[in-house]
Amino acid sequence: MNKQNNTKPKNPNPNQSKALQPKNPRPVSAANNPVRNARVSDGFQHERTAVFDKIEGKKNTKTGVVKAAPKPEGTYNYTGRDIKSSRQKFADPIENTEGISVKKSREKTKEEHIEPRGGGFISGIFKAVLYIIGVVAVSVILAYNIIMITNEVFAFVKTPSAAEITLPQTADIDSISRILSENKLIKYPSIFRLYANLRSRNKNWEFRGGETFVVSADMGYDDFIAEFRVRAAARQEIRLAFPEGFTIDQIIDRLVENGVGERSNYEYIINNHQFEEYDFLKPLYASERDKDRTYILEGYLFPDTYDFFTNENEFNVIRKFLNNFDVKFDVRSYERLKILDMSLDELIILASMIQREARDKEDFSKVSAVFHNRLLNSADFPYLESDATILYEFDEHKIVTPEDLELDLPYNTYLRPGLPPSAISNPGSDAIHAALEPHEEYVGYYYFVAQRNGINLYSQTYAGHQANIAAAWGD
C-alpha cells in the first residue's frame, strides 16, 4: 500500500467532502460500454439454466421441454430470477405448513358433510309429506272456522237457548256485540261487529236503548239487528181493548193477532222475568209459588183499552198492563186486605173466580160472599166447588159435565180444597172491589147456581141448593 495515500493533509480542502471527479473524464459511448458488452460464456449459461430448471420444474423426457413451475401470484422475473413484490405480504396467503393444513382440514370437513345421494332423496320425500300434511291441516282449520262462522251469521243449525237482555241507553253495535257474547248468544263478537258495520254503512241505524228483550241463541245476526233496531217506517199505532175476565192466553192471542209481539216471547217474559220494580209483585216472587201455576202473572194484567205500536217490545206491553194494575189497586184496597187477613195474591185469585162465575155485576158481591163464607168455614166446606176453575183447564169454553168433576186436575176445586193455584182470569175493578167487599146480607149463604138467563140463585143449605138447580134447569 502506498504510504502517501494514508497521510492526512495538514490543511483540509473545503471541497474535500465532494466526490472526486477525474480531471479528464473520457466519454463512454453505448457501443463501447464494457459492462453492457460483457457476456457470460455459453457453457456457464447452460449450466446455470440446468440448475434452475432442476429446481423449478421437471423436464419432459419425450419432448425434452422443461415445464416451468407456476410462479406464485405477485412475483415477476428479473434477469432469470423470480422476485417477489413488497405488496405480497398484504395480498398473498401465509405460506407455511400450518396454512396448508388448515386448507386441507376445511376441504375434508366439506367433504364429510356431503350426504349420500340415497339419503337426500328420502329426506326430500319426508319434507314433501310434512308440507302436504301442514297444508291439509291449515285447510281443515280454515274450513271449520268458515263453516262455524257462516252457521252463526245465518243460523243454519243452532241450538235454541233463550236469554233476557237489556240494552244500555246509548246502545251501539259494540255494546250489543259485547252483551250478546256475555250471554253466550254469539261466539264471535268481532265477526258480529264487522258484519253489522258492513250492513249499517251509510244507513245511520238507531237501536232501542234502555229496553229489555227476550232473544234466543238460534237467531241469526240479521234477526238480532232487526230485533234491536228502531224501525220508524213500520211503527204503526194500534188500539186494542181487553175485556174483564180475559185470561193471559186470550190477551196474548189478541196481541199477536194484531201484530204486537210474539207469543213465545210473552210466555217467557211472564213466567221467567221478575218485575220487581212493582211492589205489589215482590211478595209473589218471594213466596214459594205453586208448581201447578200456569202463568205467574195471571190476574195482574189489568183489563182495559191500550195503545200499542205494532213493533212494540213485549216487555213494554206487559209493563203497560202492570202499570195500570198498580194505579187501580189503591191504598184503600191494601188497607182492606189487612182487615180480611188475606194476601194480595189470594184476593186476586178470588176476584178472578168472581169475574168468571157472575155474569151480572150486581151478582159480584153475592158470589163473593158465598166464597168468603166457605173459606171462613173450611172445616164444613173445604171445597169451593167452582165450575169456572175446572173450565180454566180446558182450551175451549164448555159446559161442565159430571165426568169433569171427577178429573184430578190442579184447578178442580171440587177435589182440591181451598183456592186454586192461581187466578183463572184477569179481573176488572168491579170484581176486585167485590172480593174486597162481600155482600153483607149473604153472610150465611154457601151455595149458588146460575140460571139460563145468567142470574144466580143463592141458598144457605144443600137442600135449598138442589131446589134451585131444579128450578133453574128443570124442564
ZAMI-626802 format. One line per 5 residues: their letters; for each residue x, y, z of C-alpha. Coordinates in pm, whole numbers, plus 50000, padded with zeros to 5 digits. Layout:
<rs>
a	X:Y:Z ~ ...
</rs>
This chain:
<rs>
mnkqn	50000:50000:50000 ~ 50131:50349:49925 ~ 50213:50546:50238 ~ 50147:50874:50066 ~ 49780:50784:50030
ntkpk	49748:50735:50410 ~ 49891:51075:50501 ~ 49636:51316:50648 ~ 49652:51662:50487 ~ 49751:51943:50715
npnpn	49511:52193:50560 ~ 49181:52030:50477 ~ 49032:52130:50149 ~ 48686:52279:50184 ~ 48573:52080:49884
qskal	48705:51754:50018 ~ 48354:51621:50106 ~ 48253:51629:49742 ~ 48301:51323:49528 ~ 48628:51327:49341
qpknp	48588:51370:48971 ~ 48853:51271:48720 ~ 49033:51558:48585 ~ 49000:51448:48229 ~ 48692:51212:48206
rpvsa	48666:51013:47888 ~ 48326:50983:47733 ~ 48198:50629:47700 ~ 47952:50553:47423 ~ 47679:50288:47438
annpv	47862:50082:47183 ~ 48183:50088:47374 ~ 48024:50021:47725 ~ 48230:49737:47868 ~ 47960:49640:48124
rnarv	47682:49621:47869 ~ 47905:49434:47625 ~ 48021:49185:47888 ~ 47892:48830:47812 ~ 47873:48516:48014
sdgfq	48026:48219:47847 ~ 47785:47975:47680 ~ 47892:47685:47897 ~ 47834:47870:48220 ~ 47494:47987:48096
herta	47385:47630:48013 ~ 47496:47504:48350 ~ 47308:47786:48525 ~ 46993:47715:48328 ~ 47008:47345:48403
vfdki	47037:47409:48773 ~ 46731:47638:48783 ~ 46531:47404:48563 ~ 46607:47121:48802 ~ 46490:47328:49095
egkkn	46182:47493:48943 ~ 46042:47236:48707 ~ 46062:46892:48551 ~ 46189:46803:48206 ~ 45960:46621:47968
tktgv	46159:46314:47879 ~ 45974:46271:47549 ~ 45995:46624:47414 ~ 46289:46744:47611 ~ 46099:47055:47709
vkaap	46118:47161:48065 ~ 45788:47296:48206 ~ 45847:47578:48444 ~ 45687:47560:48781 ~ 45398:47804:48828
kpegt	45505:48131:48980 ~ 45332:48249:49291 ~ 45099:48540:49249 ~ 45276:48874:49295 ~ 45621:48765:49152
ynytg	45796:48870:48836 ~ 46111:48763:48654 ~ 46412:48974:48657 ~ 46733:48855:48491 ~ 46631:48496:48519
rdiks	46520:48514:48885 ~ 46174:48538:49039 ~ 46144:48847:49253 ~ 45850:48886:49495 ~ 45678:49223:49521
srqkf	45681:49404:49854 ~ 45296:49414:49835 ~ 45281:49039:49851 ~ 45274:49043:50229 ~ 44933:49216:50224
adpie	44771:49012:49947 ~ 44920:48665:49949 ~ 44806:48398:50193 ~ 45053:48292:50456 ~ 45267:48028:50301
ntegi	45354:47786:50570 ~ 45273:47436:50662 ~ 45009:47544:50910 ~ 44813:47728:50643 ~ 44828:47426:50420
svkks	44699:47201:50697 ~ 44407:47441:50765 ~ 44311:47437:50398 ~ 44318:47062:50388 ~ 44116:47043:50708
rektk	43843:47267:50563 ~ 43829:47065:50244 ~ 43799:46747:50448 ~ 43518:46895:50661 ~ 43330:46998:50349
eehie	43360:46651:50207 ~ 43235:46495:50530 ~ 42907:46698:50514 ~ 42821:46576:50167 ~ 42525:46339:50217
prggg	42487:46025:50015 ~ 42252:46055:49721 ~ 42003:45798:49860 ~ 41965:45976:50197 ~ 41893:46309:50029
fisgi	41610:46151:49826 ~ 41443:46008:50139 ~ 41483:46340:50319 ~ 41315:46518:50029 ~ 41017:46280:50040
fkavl	40982:46333:50417 ~ 40984:46709:50374 ~ 40723:46687:50098 ~ 40496:46473:50319 ~ 40530:46719:50606
yiigv	40446:47006:50372 ~ 40134:46830:50244 ~ 40020:46747:50598 ~ 40069:47110:50701 ~ 39869:47237:50403
vavsv	39586:46992:50473 ~ 39578:47080:50845 ~ 39563:47452:50775 ~ 39290:47396:50514 ~ 39082:47189:50757
ilayn	39112:47451:51031 ~ 39018:47732:50793 ~ 38724:47534:50653 ~ 38598:47453:51004 ~ 38613:47817:51115
iimit	38442:47933:50797 ~ 38161:47680:50847 ~ 38115:47776:51214 ~ 38114:48149:51141 ~ 37873:48109:50848
nevfa	37640:47897:51061 ~ 37636:48160:51336 ~ 37580:48451:51097 ~ 37286:48289:50916 ~ 37164:48050:51192
fvktp	37150:47738:50975 ~ 37185:47490:51263 ~ 37187:47642:51613 ~ 37061:47525:51950 ~ 36775:47742:52081
saaei	36857:47898:52416 ~ 36650:48193:52533 ~ 36802:48477:52732 ~ 36681:48808:52866 ~ 36900:49109:52795
tlpqt	36868:49482:52849 ~ 37038:49725:52613 ~ 37206:50036:52758 ~ 37055:50375:52683 ~ 37338:50453:52440
adids	37326:50117:52267 ~ 37551:50073:51966 ~ 37698:49784:51769 ~ 37996:49745:52003 ~ 37786:49728:52322
isril	37533:49495:52158 ~ 37804:49253:52044 ~ 37952:49252:52396 ~ 37615:49183:52562 ~ 37531:48904:52317
senkl	37870:48744:52377 ~ 37844:48770:52758 ~ 37505:48595:52744 ~ 37650:48319:52519 ~ 37417:48411:52234
ikyps	37705:48454:51987 ~ 38060:48313:51980 ~ 38230:48565:51753 ~ 38161:48922:51871 ~ 38428:49063:51638
ifrly	38257:48897:51339 ~ 37922:49037:51455 ~ 38069:49389:51471 ~ 38223:49352:51126 ~ 37900:49217:50978
anlrs	37680:49481:51143 ~ 37913:49765:51041 ~ 37910:49647:50681 ~ 37529:49621:50685 ~ 37479:49960:50851
rnknw	37714:50154:50625 ~ 37552:50485:50526 ~ 37224:50384:50696 ~ 37256:50553:51038 ~ 37097:50276:51241
efrgg	36946:50360:51578 ~ 36893:50099:51848 ~ 36625:50077:52115 ~ 36843:50156:52413 ~ 36704:50104:52762
etfvv	36465:49829:52657 ~ 36466:49465:52765 ~ 36443:49186:52510 ~ 36400:48811:52508 ~ 36621:48664:52237
sadmg	36746:48317:52153 ~ 37082:48172:52051 ~ 36926:48023:51735 ~ 36874:48371:51591 ~ 37095:48491:51307
yddfi	37283:48820:51301 ~ 37012:48984:51090 ~ 36748:48868:51340 ~ 36936:49028:51630 ~ 36982:49353:51439
aefrv	36616:49364:51336 ~ 36509:49299:51695 ~ 36715:49585:51841 ~ 36675:49844:51568 ~ 36434:50135:51571
raaar	36215:50089:51266 ~ 36032:50419:51232 ~ 35872:50338:50898 ~ 35698:50026:51032 ~ 35597:50185:51364
qeirl	35219:50197:51336 ~ 34998:50266:51634 ~ 34708:50039:51716 ~ 34439:50050:51989 ~ 34325:49723:52145
afpeg	34056:49650:52406 ~ 34082:49363:52654 ~ 33756:49270:52829 ~ 33740:49198:53201 ~ 33788:48832:53270
ftidq	34025:48765:52976 ~ 34285:48503:53053 ~ 34652:48560:52968 ~ 34617:48320:52677 ~ 34332:48531:52539
iidrl	34531:48852:52591 ~ 34835:48711:52412 ~ 34621:48586:52125 ~ 34472:48931:52069 ~ 34814:49099:52081
vengv	34976:48857:51839 ~ 34682:48860:51600 ~ 34724:49236:51569 ~ 35099:49225:51512 ~ 35207:49325:51862
gersn	35487:49089:51971 ~ 35527:48713:51957 ~ 35363:48450:52175 ~ 35686:48272:52273 ~ 35833:48600:52399
yeyii	35524:48681:52607 ~ 35519:48335:52764 ~ 35887:48353:52852 ~ 35862:48705:52999 ~ 35554:48632:53207
nnhqf	35694:48317:53367 ~ 36066:48399:53388 ~ 36118:48771:53427 ~ 36070:48920:53770 ~ 35919:49268:53752
eeydf	36048:49365:54094 ~ 36007:49735:54021 ~ 35643:49679:54123 ~ 35595:49649:54498 ~ 35270:49451:54466
lkply	35463:49168:54288 ~ 35752:49140:54534 ~ 35562:48913:54781 ~ 35465:48691:54490 ~ 35825:48648:54376
aserd	35947:48597:54732 ~ 35697:48320:54812 ~ 35712:47957:54709 ~ 35472:47962:54419 ~ 35258:47662:54338
kdrty	35429:47444:54077 ~ 35091:47394:53906 ~ 35055:47763:53840 ~ 35005:47808:53465 ~ 35108:48175:53447
ilegy	35271:48360:53734 ~ 35117:48691:53632 ~ 34769:48556:53568 ~ 34528:48803:53731 ~ 34768:49101:53722
lfpdt	34737:49207:53357 ~ 34470:49463:53418 ~ 34196:49452:53150 ~ 34147:49784:52974 ~ 34194:49958:52639
ydfft	34556:50021:52540 ~ 34750:50186:52259 ~ 35045:49992:52120 ~ 35290:50011:51833 ~ 35284:49713:51600
nenef	35656:49653:51661 ~ 35647:49730:52032 ~ 35870:49533:52261 ~ 35693:49261:52461 ~ 35837:49391:52787
nvirk	35683:49732:52728 ~ 35347:49571:52653 ~ 35344:49374:52980 ~ 35456:49681:53173 ~ 35156:49876:53041
flnnf	34919:49619:53195 ~ 35111:49613:53523 ~ 35128:49993:53543 ~ 34752:50008:53511 ~ 34706:49748:53785
dvkfd	34937:49946:54013 ~ 34722:50257:53965 ~ 34384:50088:54005 ~ 34471:49894:54321 ~ 34496:50193:54553
vrsye	34589:50244:54917 ~ 34237:50176:55046 ~ 34247:49835:54882 ~ 34563:49745:55073 ~ 34401:49859:55399
rlkil	34101:49636:55331 ~ 34334:49340:55270 ~ 34464:49371:55624 ~ 34109:49357:55760 ~ 34030:49044:55558
dmsld	34362:48888:55658 ~ 34433:48793:55301 ~ 34733:48830:55075 ~ 34706:49024:54752 ~ 34751:48706:54551
eliil	34470:48530:54739 ~ 34241:48826:54678 ~ 34322:48835:54303 ~ 34255:48461:54274 ~ 33919:48509:54445
asmiq	33836:48810:54227 ~ 33915:48613:53911 ~ 33670:48341:54020 ~ 33402:48603:54092 ~ 33465:48757:53749
reard	33403:48423:53577 ~ 33114:48295:53792 ~ 32887:48602:53780 ~ 32759:48742:53456 ~ 32592:49043:53608
kedfs	32788:49295:53815 ~ 32509:49300:54075 ~ 32593:48937:54149 ~ 32963:49005:54209 ~ 32930:49090:54578
kvsav	32683:48799:54640 ~ 32916:48540:54477 ~ 33199:48698:54678 ~ 33001:48642:54997 ~ 32946:48271:54919
fhnrl	33320:48208:54859 ~ 33421:48410:55166 ~ 33175:48208:55377 ~ 33325:47879:55258 ~ 33685:47998:55316
lnsad	33595:48107:55669 ~ 33424:47774:55738 ~ 33673:47542:55570 ~ 33606:47262:55818 ~ 33248:47224:55694
fpyle	33309:47350:55341 ~ 33662:47258:55237 ~ 33585:47283:54865 ~ 33484:47596:54677 ~ 33315:47384:54405
sdati	33354:47632:54119 ~ 33283:47520:53763 ~ 33487:47816:53636 ~ 33810:47681:53784 ~ 33760:47348:53603
lyefd	33698:47528:53274 ~ 34035:47701:53311 ~ 34193:47361:53247 ~ 34037:47339:52902 ~ 34126:47529:52588
ehkiv	33765:47577:52484 ~ 33466:47701:52677 ~ 33227:47420:52752 ~ 32956:47313:52992 ~ 33099:47125:53285
tpedl	32983:46764:53294 ~ 32966:46522:53592 ~ 33265:46342:53441 ~ 33469:46666:53451 ~ 33402:46695:53822
eldlp	33583:46367:53877 ~ 33902:46471:53696 ~ 34205:46505:53923 ~ 34321:46844:53797 ~ 34509:47119:53985
yntyl	34225:47364:53920 ~ 33942:47125:54009 ~ 33802:47289:54322 ~ 33556:47001:54361 ~ 33850:46775:54451
rpglp	34119:47023:54563 ~ 34049:47222:54883 ~ 34085:47596:54910 ~ 34178:47837:54635 ~ 34321:47714:54302
psais	34697:47753:54230 ~ 34649:48089:54056 ~ 34393:48328:53923 ~ 34180:48190:53640 ~ 34135:48528:53467
npgsd	34236:48891:53489 ~ 33961:49058:53691 ~ 33845:49415:53648 ~ 33785:49679:53912 ~ 33428:49564:53992
aihaa	33531:49206:54062 ~ 33828:49318:54273 ~ 33610:49551:54480 ~ 33352:49275:54523 ~ 33625:49044:54654
lephe	33725:49319:54897 ~ 33364:49395:54999 ~ 33141:49084:55003 ~ 32764:49140:55032 ~ 32675:49181:55399
eyvgy	32327:49029:55363 ~ 32468:48699:55228 ~ 32679:48606:55527 ~ 32506:48269:55579 ~ 32492:48162:55212
yyfva	32709:47875:55088 ~ 32555:47782:54752 ~ 32456:47944:54424 ~ 32357:47824:54079 ~ 32329:48017:53753
qrngi	32002:48020:53565 ~ 31975:48007:53187 ~ 31945:48385:53177 ~ 32269:48419:53374 ~ 32115:48535:53702
nlysq	32223:48332:54005 ~ 32005:48170:54269 ~ 32151:48151:54623 ~ 32081:47922:54917 ~ 32204:47860:55268
tyagh	32157:47483:55274 ~ 32228:47195:55038 ~ 31856:47112:55014 ~ 31780:47466:54908 ~ 32058:47439:54653
qania	31906:47125:54497 ~ 31570:47302:54474 ~ 31735:47598:54297 ~ 31904:47365:54050 ~ 31572:47206:53964
aawgd	31413:47549:53925 ~ 31695:47683:53711 ~ 31747:47379:53485 ~ 31435:47163:53532 ~ 31204:47110:53235
</rs>
